[in-house]
Amino acid sequence: MKPVNYISSIGLVLSMLFGVTSSMASDTASKAIMVQNPHVREVPAGQPNSAAFMTLMNHSGVNHAVVSAESSVAKVVELHTHIKEGGMMKMRRIDKIDISANSKTTLKPGGLHVMLIGLKEGLTAGEKVSITLVYEDGSRHEISAPVRKINMPMKKMVH
């Protein structure tokens, strides 16, 4: 009977464990999610708020979520949605924006969006705004969103 080499067996087991661990660690939300068509609404100087829109594509088999966002152009950045309540559209802060496994979530006017509150200056079409998305796993994704003129019909909106 051949003697078992416990040292190499332990090494094989450890390398398999670390291989699995490092493979799982590299599958962060920031690597699994592709941001498409990011943009920010143009607003003139003196306008206190704007919003960012984009499509979030989750290319993994794991559900992910954006839990916060940051930008140096605003004092406060929040995740928002619109809901219809009492016959009126109302904007509401939400805790997260879900991106289901192997699907996409679209942030658009009148729906989910990243709210930029307390703008430090006006936003002019052609400029770029840096926004950092923070995911549920703590990973971060910095994007550059061009400022665009977005024409929206004026509706009575309650914030």
C-alpha positions, 0 to 999 in steps of 0.5 A: 500500500502506498503511503498517503502524502497528507501535505499535498492532499491538504495543499490541494484542498486549500487551493481548491477552497481559495480558488472558489473563494477568489472566484466568488470575490471577483464576481462583485456587482460592480463587475457583473453590472454594465451601465448603458446610456447614462445621462443627467438632465440639463438644468440652468443655474439656480435650479436646485435639483436634477436627475440621472438616468441609465440602464443597468444590465446584470450579466450574472446569475445573482440578484444585485441592487444599487443601495446608494449613489454619490456625486460631487455636483450635488449636496445630496444624492438619493435613489428615487421612484415615482408613484401614483397616489391620489391621482397625482404622481409623487416622487419618493426616496427608495432604499435600493434599486434592484437589478435581477439576475440576467436582466436589466433595470431602466432608470428613466424620467417618470420612473426610477432615477438617481436624484441630485439634490442641492446642485452646486451649479447649473448643469449644461448640455455637453458637460459630464457628471461623475456619479458613483453607484454603490452596490449591496455588496459594497462594490462601487462603480464610477460612471461619467454621465453626459448632461443632456437636454431632456424635454418632459411634459410639465405635470403636476408633481408632488415631492 
